Structure formats: C-alpha cells, structure tokens
Amino acid sequence: CIMCNSVSEMAQIVCGSCRQLLTYLRGARHVQCSCCQTLNLVLEAHQVGQVKCGSCAILLIYPYGASSVRCSCCRFVTEIGAHNIRPPWSEQQGPSHPSTHTVQ
C-alpha cells in the first residue's frame, strides 16, 4: 500500500544538540533540527560504535574512528579505547574476489 511504502522510507534520529526526535527520509546524509537548527550527520548502523558514558553510564553512539565522544546529557568526554575501534566496513566484508567468469 502507498501508506506502508512511505512509512518504510522514513527514519528517526535524535538531535545531537537539543535531543529532539527528528523524522527524515531514509538515505539523507544530514538532517537539520527544526527546533535548534543544528545540522545532524546521519550514520548507518555499520558506521557507528557504542560506548557507555564514563560519568553517567548512558549509552552513547559515535562515528567509528573517533578518539572520544562527549555525552549529550552530562557533557563528560569519554575516551574511546582501542577495544572500541572497528576496521572500516570494506575490511569487515573481507577481500573481494575477481570474477572467474569470462564474458565473450
């Protein structure tokens, strides 16, 4: 149905500044908050890591490769240790093998 298709194309993100819940079309790279005008970067699941805040223990999500993340609740800066760093998605998928099929 048309309504189901439009709902499946929508996603949600929490504004990194004011914590307002924002709805946007899937595939968007940035979402501007209508409340505080902050431009939020949209990351896919394979592009983010999770760590608990070193102060208040809330779950924080950060872009892979970041050396630290600031908590949006208590503003504490949590260092990201080597155990939280994951290789790029292309490396996780393994080496790509050339096709053995010959086109004639």
C-alpha positions as CSV (number, residue, x, y, z in Angstrom):
1,C,0.0,0.0,0.0
2,I,1.1,3.6,-0.5
3,M,1.0,4.4,3.2
4,C,3.2,1.4,4.1
5,N,5.8,2.3,1.5
6,S,6.1,5.9,2.7
7,V,6.4,4.8,6.3
8,S,9.2,2.4,5.4
9,E,11.1,5.2,3.7
10,M,11.1,7.3,6.9
11,A,13.7,7.0,9.7
12,Q,14.3,8.8,13.0
13,I,17.3,10.4,14.7
14,V,17.8,12.3,17.9
15,C,19.2,15.8,17.5
16,G,22.8,15.8,18.9
17,S,22.2,19.3,20.4
18,C,18.7,19.6,21.8
19,R,17.8,15.9,21.8
20,Q,14.6,16.5,19.8
21,L,13.3,13.4,17.9
22,L,13.6,14.1,14.2
23,T,12.0,12.2,11.3
24,Y,13.6,12.2,7.9
25,L,13.6,10.3,4.6
26,R,16.0,7.3,4.5
27,G,19.1,7.9,2.5
28,A,19.5,11.5,3.8
29,R,23.1,12.3,4.8
30,H,22.2,15.3,7.0
31,V,19.1,16.3,9.0
32,Q,18.6,19.9,10.2
33,C,16.7,20.1,13.5
34,S,13.6,22.3,13.3
35,C,14.0,23.4,16.9
36,C,17.6,24.4,17.3
37,Q,18.7,24.4,13.6
38,T,21.6,22.0,14.3
39,L,22.7,20.1,11.2
40,N,22.9,16.4,12.3
41,L,25.0,13.9,10.4
42,V,23.2,10.6,9.6
43,L,25.2,7.5,10.0
44,E,24.3,3.9,9.0
45,A,24.5,1.2,11.6
46,H,27.8,-0.1,10.3
47,Q,29.4,3.4,10.6
48,V,28.8,3.8,14.4
49,G,30.1,2.5,17.6
50,Q,28.5,2.3,21.1
51,V,30.1,3.0,24.5
52,K,28.7,3.9,27.9
53,C,29.4,7.4,29.2
54,G,32.3,7.3,31.7
55,S,30.3,9.5,34.1
56,C,26.5,8.8,33.9
57,A,26.7,5.4,32.1
58,I,24.2,6.4,29.4
59,L,24.7,4.6,26.1
60,L,26.5,6.8,23.6
61,I,26.7,6.3,19.8
62,Y,29.7,7.8,17.9
63,P,31.2,7.6,14.4
64,Y,33.8,4.8,14.1
65,G,37.3,6.2,14.3
66,A,36.5,8.9,16.9
67,S,39.0,9.1,19.7
68,S,36.5,10.4,22.2
69,V,32.8,11.2,22.5
70,R,31.0,13.9,24.6
71,C,27.9,12.9,26.4
72,S,24.8,14.9,25.4
73,C,23.4,14.5,28.9
74,C,26.2,15.3,31.3
75,R,28.8,16.7,28.8
76,F,31.5,14.3,30.1
77,V,34.1,13.3,27.5
78,T,34.6,9.5,27.3
79,E,37.8,8.3,25.6
80,I,37.3,5.6,23.0
81,G,39.8,2.8,23.7
82,A,41.4,0.5,21.1
83,H,38.8,-2.2,22.0
84,N,36.0,0.1,20.7
85,I,37.6,0.7,17.3
86,R,36.4,-1.4,14.4
87,P,38.0,-1.7,11.0
88,P,36.3,0.0,8.0
89,W,33.2,-1.8,6.7
90,S,35.1,-2.7,3.5
91,E,37.6,-4.6,5.5
92,Q,34.9,-6.3,7.6
93,Q,33.3,-7.7,4.5
94,G,36.5,-9.5,3.6
95,P,38.6,-9.4,0.4
96,S,36.7,-9.1,-2.9
97,H,37.5,-11.9,-5.3
98,P,37.6,-11.1,-9.0
99,S,35.0,-12.8,-11.1
100,T,36.1,-16.1,-12.6
101,H,33.5,-15.9,-15.4
102,T,34.7,-14.7,-18.7
103,V,32.4,-12.6,-20.9
104,Q,32.6,-13.5,-24.6
